[in-house]
Amino acid sequence: MKIDVEKLDIKIAESGMLIKDFCKKAEIGEITLRAIRHGRCEPRIATVGKIAKALGVSAKEIVVVDWE
């Protein structure tokens, strides 16, 4: 499952949280978030859920939908 980085960045910006505060709220490491944002890893489903919950959005709002 791949996160749409542009949507993620917009949602984090809209939340008004600093990255470190967002990571704490999402219960993920800053290194993990950085790896996701730079395309170095694809997050586990549980991690996508944590990120979505911390942003107060549905996971559908932040993932890339690939219908191929």
Residue pairs with C-beta under 8 A, 6 or more apart in sequence:
1 42
1 43
1 45
1 48
1 63
2 42
2 63
2 64
2 66
3 36
3 43
3 48
3 51
3 62
3 63
3 64
4 62
4 63
4 64
5 36
5 37
5 39
7 61
7 62
8 36
8 37
8 51
8 62
9 37
11 55
11 57
11 61
11 62
12 19
12 22
12 55
15 22
15 55
15 56
17 25
19 30
19 33
20 30
22 33
22 54
22 55
23 29
23 30
23 32
23 33
25 54
26 33
26 50
26 51
26 53
26 54
26 55
27 50
27 54
28 47
28 50
28 51
32 41
32 43
32 47
35 41
36 42
36 43
36 47
43 51
48 59
48 62
48 63
49 59
51 62
52 58
52 59
52 61
52 62
55 62
